[in-house]
Structure formats: structure tokens, C-alpha cells
């Protein structure tokens, strides 16, 4: 099975996406039907759709979509981590239409000004509730928030984590460090996997050479069996079409064995998110 472990969908007729107002290429509706030809073209069997907005209404809509879509097999949704009733909110989502597709929760920590936001006691309690519900917690952080994220993963060994977009490293210049040291530390935690996603938009016109050193760090620290491909469509359209994003990921993993490539492009996501194969 080949899996795209990270993409988004939204309909501006249903809900505004305010963060796209100054981004013309993303200021429209993106549907599963529009993505489907690319998935078919590259024999992508399943996808993980990730909530784009921190609003409670979006996750049930994505779950309902997953219940009838041939590709969308899993949903990483949103609910407030600081809600004292988070366990009940998660149960309600799982009991609703398509609730069995809920595999994880994500909050846009990168939009929080506090670099230590994930260390807050009320946030930690929410993340623990996500883990207790058998769900994964996706970490979306800025580079300055990565140290706190690493501590969170280490200090909550009972929760399974996925680091989105490899922690959003700065590409080029001095960006390789301290990111490499932090990823090395993170790799020592068996309860975390990392997404090879969202990096093409951080590079210039030659993404493969720009990302080669970063991919090598990922492959030598977390390894292919804890690394998963994600297109980050349609956000990737800021820099490249779906076909090009996949081609970059395949080039960066071209020296792997067949089994290791199968992990990056399918089995890691299937195992981590519990997607039936």
C-alpha cells in the first residue's frame, strides 16, 4: 500500500480559511475529487487528511468525507487540548459519522507565540488524553518550538507522536544545526515518527540538492521505518505540483532498499496511524 500521510481539503463555501487571504494560489476550494487524479496517477492507495483550522466543526466534516471517499482512510483532526472535557470530545468524534477514521489530533502550535507552549501543564494533560484515547498527536511546530516538542515526546512515553514537516527546519545557511542535534535527540524516543512533508515549500528552484542533507539526517536518525511521506497538498502548490513533490521525495529516498522505500511511502504511516493494509 502507498499512502500520502499528509494533505488538506477545504471548501470556502462551507468555511473561510482566513490564513489564505493573502495567498492567492490557496484562496479557493480544494476537494478530494481534484486530488484524486494525482493519487491514481501515482498509485496512492490511501491518504491521511489533516484538519487545517482550529475549529470544532471541521473534524466531523472530514470524518464524514472519509466514510465515503475511496482514498481518504484516516483523519487527523482538531479539538481543544485545554478543554477539561477533551476525553468526552474525542469520544463524541469517534461515535459520529466516519468516527472510526479518526487517527490523531493536531493543534497549530506554530501559531502560538510561546516557544514552550507544549510544556504547559494544561496542554500536556490534553496530549495525554489524546494518547489515552488510542490516538496519535501530530506536532506542528516552528524551529524555536522544537526543543520543547522534543522534551514533550521524551516526557510522555505513553503517547505516540508524529512530527509534521520534519519540524519545519530552516533550509540552507545555518539551518542544519541545531536541527540535526534535536532530531538526533528525538530519534532516541521510540514513540515518535516523522513526516517527510512540507519541505519543498521551504526551498528554492532546486529542492533535491537543497534538501539532501536534511533527508540524510532523517534517514540516519529516525530511519525509514519511522519516516512517512506526505504531500502537504494543496499547500505544496506554493512551490510545486503534486507530481513534483512526490518526485522530490522519491529522489531523496532513491538509495534505500525496496523494503525501506515501502516503509517511507506506506507501511510506516499504516502502522503508526493504524490504517488497515
VEXKEVO-253855 format. One line per 2 residues: number of its first residue (from 1); for each residue x, y negated, z of C-alpha. Coordinates in pm, 1 decimal. Example, Ala and Ser with C-alpha at 12.3 -4.5 7.8 and 13.67 -1.06 7.14 Angstrom:
1) 1230.0/450.0/780.0 | 1367.0/106.0/714.0
! end
This chain:
1) 0.0/0.0/0.0 | 118.0/-351.1/-87.2
3) -0.5/-624.5/146.0 | 8.2/-1002.3/133.4
5) 25.0/-1070.4/506.4 | -45.3/-1443.9/499.5
7) -276.3/-1661.2/293.3 | -560.0/-1906.9/344.4
9) -902.7/-1974.8/195.5 | -1127.5/-2276.1/234.9
11) -1436.5/-2433.1/84.1 | -1456.5/-2810.3/112.2
13) -1831.0/-2790.7/51.8 | -1859.3/-2599.5/379.2
15) -1593.8/-2777.3/586.8 | -1343.4/-3052.4/534.7
17) -974.0/-2977.7/569.0 | -857.6/-3319.4/690.7
19) -489.6/-3228.3/670.7 | -519.7/-3207.0/288.6
21) -646.2/-3564.1/238.7 | -306.8/-3692.8/127.5
23) -208.6/-3372.8/-56.6 | -386.0/-3381.8/-396.1
25) -283.9/-3031.2/-505.7 | -452.4/-2881.7/-196.0
27) -750.4/-3116.7/-183.2 | -1002.3/-2873.3/-330.3
29) -1174.3/-2543.1/-262.5 | -972.0/-2220.4/-275.8
31) -1167.3/-1894.8/-293.0 | -1087.3/-1526.2/-276.5
33) -1206.5/-1496.5/-635.2 | -941.8/-1742.3/-751.3
35) -667.7/-1546.1/-576.1 | -785.1/-1204.9/-696.3
37) -625.4/-1208.4/-1045.9 | -280.0/-1263.3/-894.3
39) -336.4/-982.8/-644.2 | -445.4/-748.3/-922.6
41) -155.5/-854.4/-1141.9 | 94.0/-753.6/-874.5
43) -89.1/-450.1/-735.9 | -150.6/-613.9/-398.2
45) -395.3/-380.2/-226.6 | -480.0/-579.8/83.9
47) -438.9/-924.7/236.1 | -441.6/-1093.9/573.8
49) -630.4/-1424.3/564.3 | -530.8/-1678.0/829.1
51) -756.6/-1949.8/965.8 | -644.7/-2294.8/852.8
53) -836.6/-2510.3/1102.1 | -866.2/-2507.6/1484.0
55) -1245.6/-2493.3/1477.0 | -1457.3/-2207.8/1615.4
57) -1682.0/-2183.0/1307.6 | -1411.8/-2084.3/1057.9
59) -1315.2/-1746.4/1204.1 | -1667.0/-1593.5/1186.8
61) -1689.3/-1712.3/826.1 | -1361.7/-1541.8/737.0
63) -1470.6/-1222.9/914.5 | -1795.5/-1219.6/718.4
65) -1595.4/-1264.5/398.5 | -1367.1/-975.4/491.1
67) -1665.3/-745.9/534.3 | -1744.4/-771.3/162.2
69) -1418.1/-854.7/-12.6 | -1213.9/-576.0/-178.1
71) -879.0/-728.5/-82.1 | -923.4/-913.1/246.7
73) -869.8/-640.2/505.6 | -767.9/-846.0/808.0
75) -824.8/-1187.7/963.9 | -600.2/-1389.3/1192.0
77) -847.6/-1631.2/1341.2 | -858.0/-1916.6/1587.8
79) -1007.9/-1961.8/1930.8 | -902.3/-2195.4/2207.2
81) -623.2/-2037.7/2410.9 | -702.2/-2264.1/2705.1
83) -1070.3/-2166.3/2720.8 | -1125.8/-1988.1/3055.9
85) -1375.6/-1766.6/2873.4 | -1137.1/-1663.1/2595.4
87) -1191.2/-1291.0/2661.2 | -1564.4/-1338.0/2602.1
89) -1499.1/-1545.7/2288.3 | -1279.1/-1269.5/2144.6
91) -1541.8/-1007.7/2226.2 | -1809.7/-1214.1/2052.4
93) -1596.9/-1241.5/1739.9 | -1536.5/-867.9/1730.0
95) -1903.7/-791.5/1778.2 | -2015.2/-1021.6/1494.8
97) -2033.9/-950.3/1120.5 | -1699.1/-821.2/997.8
99) -1559.8/-831.6/1350.3 | -1357.6/-515.5/1302.6
101) -1131.2/-712.4/1063.8 | -1011.1/-942.0/1341.4
103) -646.9/-850.4/1399.9 | -498.6/-1161.7/1554.3
105) -527.4/-1518.1/1677.2 | -321.5/-1822.0/1583.0
107) -302.0/-2178.3/1705.2 | -118.4/-2450.4/1514.8
109) 144.5/-2508.4/1780.8 | 340.0/-2710.5/1522.9
111) 76.5/-2982.8/1560.5 | 127.8/-3004.7/1936.6
113) 374.8/-3279.1/2038.7 | 504.6/-3077.7/2335.0
115) 803.3/-2859.7/2233.1 | 726.9/-2633.2/2531.3
117) 354.1/-2600.4/2463.5 | 361.0/-2218.8/2457.7
119) 516.8/-2221.0/2806.7 | 218.5/-2393.5/2966.8
121) 50.1/-2161.3/3221.0 | -297.3/-2204.6/3071.1
123) -162.0/-2128.2/2723.2 | 27.0/-1822.6/2846.9
125) -294.8/-1693.1/3007.3 | -471.7/-1730.2/2675.1
127) -198.6/-1547.0/2486.4 | -209.2/-1267.6/2744.1
129) -586.6/-1241.8/2688.3 | -523.8/-1203.3/2314.8
131) -282.8/-918.5/2384.6 | -519.7/-757.2/2635.3
133) -787.0/-752.7/2362.7 | -550.2/-548.0/2143.5
135) -486.2/-838.2/1907.0 | -166.0/-991.6/1772.7
137) -70.5/-1350.5/1846.0 | 73.1/-1535.6/1544.4
139) 327.9/-1804.6/1635.3 | 324.3/-2115.1/1413.8
141) 595.2/-2346.8/1542.6 | 832.7/-2626.1/1445.2
143) 1209.3/-2570.7/1477.3 | 1219.8/-2764.8/1806.8
145) 945.2/-2537.1/1944.8 | 1122.2/-2214.1/1850.5
147) 1324.3/-2186.5/2176.2 | 1002.0/-2191.9/2381.7
149) 844.1/-1942.3/2141.7 | 1138.9/-1705.0/2188.5
151) 1100.1/-1731.5/2566.4 | 727.7/-1663.6/2535.7
153) 785.7/-1346.8/2333.8 | 1050.5/-1227.1/2578.3
155) 843.0/-1303.6/2888.9 | 519.8/-1145.4/2757.6
157) 637.3/-796.8/2653.4 | 283.1/-661.3/2660.0
159) 172.7/-886.7/2372.6 | 251.3/-820.1/2006.5
161) 366.4/-1133.1/1824.1 | 423.8/-1234.2/1463.8
163) 643.3/-1535.4/1389.3 | 489.5/-1716.2/1092.3
165) 714.0/-1857.3/819.7 | 1026.7/-1730.8/998.5
167) 990.0/-2017.3/1245.5 | 990.1/-2290.6/977.2
169) 1368.4/-2337.0/967.9 | 1529.6/-2642.0/813.2
171) 1668.8/-2518.3/481.3 | 2017.9/-2640.1/397.4
173) 2255.8/-2867.9/581.0 | 2287.1/-2767.1/944.8
175) 1957.8/-2577.3/939.9 | 2106.4/-2229.6/954.1
177) 2216.7/-2290.7/1311.6 | 2079.3/-2277.2/1580.5
179) 1802.9/-2091.7/1393.2 | 2029.1/-1789.3/1341.3
181) 2106.4/-1767.5/1712.9 | 1739.7/-1796.8/1804.0
183) 1638.5/-1529.1/1551.9 | 1912.2/-1303.0/1685.4
185) 1773.8/-1351.0/2036.7 | 1419.5/-1295.4/1913.4
187) 1520.5/-974.1/1737.1 | 1608.7/-826.7/2074.2
189) 1237.2/-830.0/2162.2 | 1067.2/-519.8/2018.9
191) 722.6/-682.9/2049.3 | 770.6/-927.1/1760.7
193) 767.3/-915.5/1381.5 | 844.9/-1199.5/1140.0
195) 679.3/-1320.2/821.3 | 885.7/-1381.7/510.3
197) 645.1/-1656.9/414.3 | 609.7/-2031.3/380.2
199) 976.2/-2088.1/292.7 | 958.7/-2171.3/-77.7
201) 783.8/-2499.5/3.3 | 1085.8/-2594.2/215.1
203) 1334.2/-2565.0/-71.6 | 1415.5/-2739.9/-399.2
205) 1401.7/-2609.1/-756.3 | 1635.0/-2312.8/-685.4
207) 1471.1/-2128.6/-395.2 | 1656.3/-1796.2/-418.5
209) 2008.0/-1936.4/-363.8 | 1874.1/-2179.9/-103.3
211) 1705.7/-1902.6/94.5 | 1961.0/-1624.0/50.2
213) 2146.3/-1684.5/377.3 | 1818.3/-1712.8/570.4
215) 1684.6/-1388.5/424.0 | 2013.3/-1215.1/508.8
217) 1977.0/-1326.8/871.3 | 1622.2/-1191.3/884.4
219) 1723.6/-858.9/733.7 | 2021.0/-811.9/965.4
221) 1844.1/-922.3/1284.6 | 1476.6/-821.4/1285.6
223) 1528.2/-584.9/989.4 | 1288.2/-484.6/710.3
225) 1068.6/-274.6/939.4 | 971.8/-585.6/1134.5
227) 959.0/-819.5/836.9 | 646.9/-875.0/624.1
229) 581.7/-1064.6/302.3 | 323.0/-1340.6/292.6
231) 247.7/-1573.2/1.7 | 112.3/-1864.6/209.1
233) -124.0/-1928.6/-83.7 | -254.7/-2188.1/-159.8
235) -7.5/-2395.8/45.5 | 268.3/-2242.4/-167.9
237) 126.4/-2432.5/-466.8 | 306.7/-2737.8/-335.2
239) 619.9/-2576.6/-477.8 | 534.6/-2266.2/-681.6
241) 263.3/-2044.7/-824.6 | 177.3/-1712.8/-659.5
243) 379.6/-1515.0/-915.9 | 689.2/-1722.5/-845.1
245) 660.0/-1692.6/-466.7 | 639.5/-1315.1/-492.4
247) 933.1/-1309.4/-735.9 | 1145.2/-1503.4/-485.4
249) 1059.8/-1260.2/-206.0 | 1141.2/-964.0/-431.1
251) 1474.5/-1118.9/-532.5 | 1569.6/-1182.9/-169.6
253) 1499.8/-818.8/-81.5 | 1632.4/-667.0/-402.2
255) 1925.0/-488.0/-235.1 | 1702.8/-294.4/5.7
257) 1620.9/72.5/-32.7 | 1281.6/170.6/-168.2
259) 1156.1/252.0/181.5 | 1278.7/-78.8/319.1
261) 1106.0/-271.3/40.1 | 786.5/-77.2/110.9
263) 812.1/-196.9/470.9 | 852.5/-564.5/380.9
265) 575.5/-555.6/121.1 | 329.3/-335.2/303.3
267) 394.7/-94.2/584.8 | 522.0/-349.5/838.4
269) 203.0/-553.7/806.2 | -12.2/-241.2/807.1
271) 148.6/-114.3/1125.9 | 165.7/-446.1/1307.9
273) -188.6/-555.3/1228.4 | -345.3/-207.8/1231.8
275) -454.9/-215.3/867.5 | -561.7/134.2/753.1
277) -345.3/267.7/471.7
! end
